[in-house]
Amino acid sequence: MARIRYGARPAEALKKSSRERSSLPEIWSTGVMAIWETDPEVIAAVLPPPLVPADRPLVRANISGCDINGYPLGAGAIAVRCKHGDIEGDYTLTMPMTTERAVIGGREVFGEPKKLADVKVERDGDSVVATVNRMGVTYIEVRGTVGEELPLPEPRQTLSFYYKFLPAVDGDGFDADPLLVHVTRNERTRSAHAVTGEVILRDSDFDPVADLPVRGLISITLSERTSDQQGFVAERVKADLVLPYIHQRYDDVQQITDDPPPAAT
């Protein structure tokens, strides 16, 4: 009988697949990272409990590209600085990716808020432009001139926070209380340059990063980096605390019809 590819896999095949995942080669990406200061009340507004703002209202945008066994991948992340208890890290609002495989793995395993998008980093001489486009809108663009080479930073560990959940089958809330996940990344850099430039945020109904205005640009860098990552469940969070923020994960058409906020007085 011919092999039925949807059929159950034998135990040895499952072990082999696990070994292969744990021995993936290093993947180096070239990307732009921009860090800016925004309004403190904006950071506070986007954080689901029990996360709270960090001491400084910082936003980080990473836009990068790499090649994985001959297949190009564009990847991005827009995150805000915050704390879980006494532990400081980043809460990621959106993670645009160019491939379905990259989206599915991160969403299903760690709860990463990934979406398919057109992500590009283009360099021409000393000019570099990094963009993310979805639904016909280039909602973030980082552009500038590549300048001096920077000293290579020591290997470091970063921390990101994600909520892992599944919407309920009957459409009311979640199947179970969401998990607050901590993901650590061990990061190494092999080249880094300062960039003199700007961050441009364009309004998008489905990716409203324009709500995180640039009040003070801290830095833009262009670098080559590699990292691995591990995650663990820090705690379960009551569903009613996370439910008001569930629209962050999806393309919520209600955002188009929401009444605008009242004008500042």
C-alpha positions as CSV (number, residue, x, y, z in Angstrom):
1,M,0.0,0.0,0.0
2,A,1.3,3.5,-0.9
3,R,2.4,5.7,2.0
4,I,-0.5,7.9,3.3
5,R,1.1,11.2,4.1
6,Y,-1.7,12.3,6.4
7,G,-1.4,9.1,8.4
8,A,0.2,8.8,11.8
9,R,4.0,9.0,11.9
10,P,6.0,6.3,13.7
11,A,7.7,7.2,17.0
12,E,11.2,7.2,15.4
13,A,10.1,9.7,12.8
14,L,8.8,12.0,15.6
15,K,12.1,11.7,17.4
16,K,14.0,12.5,14.2
17,S,11.9,15.6,13.6
18,S,12.6,16.8,17.2
19,R,16.3,16.3,16.8
20,E,16.3,18.2,13.5
21,R,14.5,21.2,15.1
22,S,16.9,21.3,17.9
23,S,20.0,21.4,15.6
24,L,19.0,24.1,13.2
25,P,22.0,26.1,11.7
26,E,22.7,29.6,12.7
27,I,20.6,32.1,10.7
28,W,22.1,35.6,10.4
29,S,19.7,38.4,9.4
30,T,20.4,41.9,8.3
31,G,18.1,44.5,9.8
32,V,17.3,47.9,10.9
33,M,16.4,48.6,14.5
34,A,14.8,51.9,15.5
35,I,14.1,53.0,19.1
36,W,12.0,56.0,20.0
37,E,10.3,57.6,22.9
38,T,6.5,58.0,22.8
39,D,3.7,59.2,25.0
40,P,3.6,57.4,28.4
41,E,-0.2,57.2,28.3
42,V,0.0,55.3,25.0
43,I,2.2,52.6,26.5
44,A,-0.1,52.3,29.4
45,A,-3.2,51.9,27.1
46,V,-1.8,49.0,25.0
47,L,-0.6,46.8,27.9
48,P,-2.9,43.9,29.0
49,P,-2.7,43.2,32.7
50,P,-0.6,42.3,34.6
51,L,2.0,44.1,32.4
52,V,2.7,47.7,33.4
53,P,4.8,50.4,31.7
54,A,8.5,50.5,32.3
55,D,10.2,53.7,33.6
56,R,10.7,55.1,30.2
57,P,8.1,55.0,27.4
58,L,10.1,53.4,24.6
59,V,9.1,51.7,21.4
60,R,11.3,49.4,19.4
61,A,10.9,48.5,15.7
62,N,13.0,45.8,14.1
63,I,12.8,45.2,10.3
64,S,15.1,42.5,8.9
65,G,15.7,40.1,6.1
66,C,17.5,36.8,5.9
67,D,17.9,33.7,3.7
68,I,17.0,30.3,5.0
69,N,18.2,27.5,2.8
70,G,17.6,29.5,-0.3
71,Y,14.3,30.9,0.8
72,P,14.1,34.6,1.6
73,L,12.4,35.7,4.8
74,G,11.4,39.2,5.9
75,A,10.5,39.7,9.5
76,G,9.6,42.6,11.8
77,A,8.5,43.4,15.3
78,I,7.0,46.5,16.9
79,A,7.2,46.4,20.7
80,V,6.9,48.6,23.8
81,R,9.0,48.5,26.9
82,C,7.2,47.2,30.0
83,K,7.4,45.1,33.2
84,H,5.9,41.9,34.5
85,G,6.3,42.3,38.2
86,D,9.9,43.3,38.7
87,I,11.0,41.8,35.4
88,E,11.5,44.3,32.5
89,G,11.1,43.3,28.9
90,D,9.2,44.1,25.7
91,Y,5.5,43.5,24.9
92,T,5.2,43.0,21.2
93,L,2.2,44.4,19.5
94,T,2.7,43.0,16.0
95,M,5.2,40.8,14.2
96,P,4.9,41.0,10.4
97,M,6.4,38.1,8.5
98,T,6.6,37.3,4.8
99,T,6.0,33.5,5.0
100,E,3.1,31.5,6.3
101,R,5.5,29.0,8.0
102,A,7.1,31.8,10.0
103,V,3.7,33.1,11.1
104,I,2.2,29.7,12.2
105,G,5.2,28.5,14.2
106,G,5.5,31.5,16.4
107,R,1.8,32.0,16.9
108,E,1.0,28.4,17.8
109,V,4.0,27.8,20.0
110,F,4.7,31.1,21.8
111,G,1.6,33.2,21.1
112,E,3.6,35.7,19.1
113,P,1.3,38.2,17.3
114,K,2.4,37.4,13.8
115,K,0.7,38.4,10.6
116,L,1.6,38.0,6.9
117,A,3.0,41.2,5.4
118,D,5.5,42.5,2.8
119,V,8.7,43.2,4.8
120,K,11.8,44.6,3.1
121,V,15.2,45.9,3.9
122,E,16.9,47.6,0.9
123,R,20.4,49.1,0.9
124,D,21.9,51.1,-1.9
125,G,25.4,52.3,-1.0
126,D,25.0,54.3,2.2
127,S,21.2,54.6,1.9
128,V,19.0,52.1,3.6
129,V,15.2,51.8,3.6
130,A,13.2,49.3,5.7
131,T,9.5,49.0,5.2
132,V,6.4,46.9,6.3
133,N,3.4,46.9,4.1
134,R,0.0,45.3,4.7
135,M,-3.4,45.9,3.2
136,G,-1.9,48.4,0.7
137,V,-0.4,50.6,3.5
138,T,3.3,50.9,4.2
139,Y,2.5,51.6,7.9
140,I,6.1,51.8,9.0
141,E,9.2,53.0,7.1
142,V,12.6,53.5,8.5
143,R,15.1,55.3,6.2
144,G,18.4,56.9,6.5
145,T,22.1,57.1,5.8
146,V,24.5,54.4,7.0
147,G,27.3,56.0,9.0
148,E,30.1,54.9,11.3
149,E,30.8,51.3,12.3
150,L,29.9,50.7,15.9
151,P,31.8,48.5,18.4
152,L,30.3,45.0,18.5
153,P,28.2,44.5,21.6
154,E,28.7,41.6,23.9
155,P,26.3,38.7,23.4
156,R,23.2,39.5,25.4
157,Q,19.9,38.0,26.4
158,T,16.6,39.8,25.6
159,L,13.1,39.1,27.0
160,S,9.7,39.4,25.3
161,F,6.2,38.9,26.7
162,Y,3.4,37.3,24.7
163,Y,-0.2,36.1,25.5
164,K,-1.0,32.6,24.2
165,F,-4.7,32.0,23.8
166,L,-7.5,30.5,21.6
167,P,-10.8,32.3,21.0
168,A,-13.7,30.1,22.3
169,V,-15.5,27.8,20.0
170,D,-18.8,29.4,20.7
171,G,-17.3,32.9,20.0
172,D,-17.6,34.0,23.6
173,G,-14.2,34.7,25.2
174,F,-11.5,32.1,25.2
175,D,-11.3,28.3,25.4
176,A,-9.3,28.7,28.6
177,D,-7.5,31.5,30.5
178,P,-4.7,32.9,28.4
179,L,-1.0,32.1,29.2
180,L,1.5,34.9,29.8
181,V,4.6,33.6,28.0
182,H,8.2,34.8,28.6
183,V,10.5,34.3,25.6
184,T,14.2,34.8,26.0
185,R,16.6,35.2,23.1
186,N,20.3,34.8,23.2
187,E,21.6,37.3,20.6
188,R,24.9,37.8,18.9
189,T,26.0,40.6,16.5
190,R,28.8,40.4,13.9
191,S,28.4,43.9,12.4
192,A,26.8,47.1,13.4
193,H,26.5,50.6,12.0
194,A,24.9,53.8,13.1
195,V,22.1,55.2,10.8
196,T,21.1,58.8,10.6
197,G,17.5,58.9,9.5
198,E,13.9,59.0,10.4
199,V,10.9,56.8,11.4
200,I,7.8,57.3,9.3
201,L,4.5,56.0,10.7
202,R,1.5,55.9,8.4
203,D,-2.1,55.3,9.6
204,S,-3.5,51.9,9.0
205,D,-6.9,50.6,10.1
206,F,-5.5,47.1,10.8
207,D,-2.0,47.9,12.0
208,P,-2.3,51.2,14.0
209,V,1.3,51.6,15.0
210,A,0.8,55.3,14.1
211,D,-0.8,55.5,17.5
212,L,2.8,55.2,18.9
213,P,4.1,58.7,17.8
214,V,7.8,59.4,17.7
215,R,8.3,62.0,20.4
216,G,12.1,61.6,20.5
217,L,14.2,59.4,18.3
218,I,16.8,57.5,20.4
219,S,18.7,55.6,17.7
220,I,18.6,53.8,14.4
221,T,21.1,51.0,13.7
222,L,21.9,48.6,10.9
223,S,23.3,45.3,12.0
224,E,23.8,41.6,11.3
225,R,22.5,39.4,14.1
226,T,21.7,35.8,15.0
227,S,19.7,34.5,18.0
228,D,18.0,31.5,19.4
229,Q,15.0,31.5,21.6
230,Q,13.3,29.6,24.5
231,G,10.0,30.2,26.1
232,F,8.1,29.3,29.3
233,V,4.7,30.0,30.8
234,A,5.1,32.6,33.5
235,E,1.4,32.5,34.7
236,R,-2.2,32.1,33.7
237,V,-4.1,35.4,33.4
238,K,-7.8,35.7,34.0
239,A,-9.7,35.9,30.7
240,D,-11.6,39.0,31.4
241,L,-8.3,40.9,31.8
242,V,-7.0,40.0,28.4
243,L,-10.3,39.9,26.4
244,P,-10.4,43.8,25.9
245,Y,-7.0,43.5,24.1
246,I,-7.8,40.5,21.8
247,H,-8.3,42.8,18.8
248,Q,-4.6,43.6,18.8
249,R,-4.0,40.1,17.4
250,Y,-6.4,40.2,14.5
251,D,-7.5,42.4,11.6
252,D,-10.5,43.7,13.5
253,V,-13.0,45.5,11.2
254,Q,-14.6,47.1,14.2
255,Q,-11.6,49.4,14.3
256,I,-12.7,51.0,11.1
257,T,-16.1,52.0,12.5
258,D,-15.0,52.9,16.1
259,D,-15.9,56.4,17.0
260,P,-12.8,58.6,17.0
261,P,-11.5,59.7,20.4
262,P,-12.6,63.2,21.6
263,A,-10.4,66.0,20.6
264,A,-7.9,67.2,23.2
265,T,-8.8,70.3,25.0
